[in-house]
Structure formats: structure tokens, C-alpha cells
């Protein structure tokens, strides 16, 4: 195929894997794409968010989003280019939401030295785009959580549905922070495996 000559062998292999997925829902093809690009996507996201836990969460969400949309992928450019764009855009949405949650409001107060003081207030009102992103995330998680071992379901509920921090989860279930992080890490691995098995899971 002439149009493939402009692409690397790896990119052409990706095209064949995507064709397999779209025609037969081949589970091994999902797993191969995940294995090829999981580390790259994770490191792209980590550079942007500078938080290991958030980077792991977002990596899982990006693959869920990408695999769900593979039938819309066009071979005009490499799969990696398309995937990394999804990763960047999804992470930008995440960072934008975090920034908007804290709004610095100028007040009329001054301290004893006469310096004006600002007050940070939490804004929990999401705009329609942010609400849609949140709903999509919850929808993905609800499909995946049913396949988790029981000991992980509560943690996933608190992390992804209730959106608690790791510290808040540790207090809620009265467990060491390290245990919470380790178990959430394992639950993400299981969910990634489920995502790699079939787009029916997402």
C-alpha cells in the first residue's frame, strides 16, 4: 500500500493491530498496543501533572478513551501521534479543572502591615465540558469496577466516584496511606488489563 510507505514499520504494525481490533475485536491486539505505549503515555502525562498517582489515573483513562474511539482512527498519521494527542488533551482538561477549582478572589482585607490579602475559595461548579468529562470518567469506571476483586471496589468507589484524595481515603477506611496507594495501584493494573482485553469493557 503506497500510503504506508511514508510510515515506519512500527506504525504499519500498529495499523494492522487496529484493523484486527476493528474487524474481530482481537484481545491480543489491544494488549499489544497497551504494552507498546503504556510507558510513553505515562511519562508524557507525568511531565505535565508532576504527580505519580494522578499520572497513573490519567494513563488508564487515556487508554479507555482511545480504545473506545479506535473505530474513528484514520491512517493519516501514526497511531502514536493520535494517542499522544489524546493524552495531552485529556491531561490539559484535568489540569484546567484543577486550576478552576481554586479561584483567588481579591478582598478588601489588609494585614497589620497594610498588605492586601487574597482569599482562595473552592469553586465546585463545573462547566458543561468539565461535567461531561467527569460523567464520561464515571461511566468508564462503573463498567470496570464490576470486574474487580471485592477488596478493591470500595477504594475505587472513593477515588473515582467520590473523588477523595489518597489521604482522605486512608482516613475513611482507617488504613495506612501506603496500603491505600498500593491497592489502588493494583486496582488500576487490573482495570488496564480489562481495558486491554476488549473494548466491550469500556
ZISULTA-V702814 format. One record per backbone hydrogen bond with DSSP energy under -1.0 kcal/mol. CO is the residue of the C=O (numbers start at 1). NH is the residue of the N-H. Records with the same first field share a line. If there is no record, write none. Layout:
CO: NH, NH
This chain:
1: 4
2: 5
4: 7
8: 12
9: 13
10: 14
11: 15
12: 16
13: 17
14: 18
15: 19
16: 20
17: 21
18: 22
19: 23
20: 24
21: 25
26: 30
27: 31
28: 32
29: 33
30: 34
31: 35
32: 36
33: 37
34: 38
37: 41
38: 42
39: 43
40: 44
41: 45
42: 46
43: 47
45: 49
46: 50
51: 55
52: 56
53: 57
54: 58
55: 59
56: 60
57: 61
58: 62
59: 63
60: 64
61: 65
62: 66
63: 67
64: 68
69: 72
70: 73
78: 82
79: 83
80: 84
81: 85
82: 86
83: 87
84: 88
85: 89
86: 90
87: 91
88: 92
89: 93
90: 94
91: 95
92: 96
93: 97
94: 98
95: 99
96: 100
97: 101
101: 123
103: 121
105: 119
109: 117
111: 114
115: 111
117: 107
119: 105
121: 103
127: 131
128: 132
129: 133
130: 134
131: 135
132: 136
133: 137
134: 138
135: 139
136: 140
137: 141
138: 142
139: 143
140: 144
141: 145
144: 147
145: 148
149: 152
152: 156
153: 157
154: 158
155: 159
156: 160
157: 161, 162
158: 164
165: 169
166: 170
167: 171
168: 172
169: 173
170: 175
176: 180
177: 181
178: 182
179: 183
180: 184
181: 185
182: 186
183: 187
184: 188
185: 189
186: 190
187: 191
188: 192
189: 193
190: 194
191: 195
192: 196
193: 197
194: 198
198: 201
199: 202
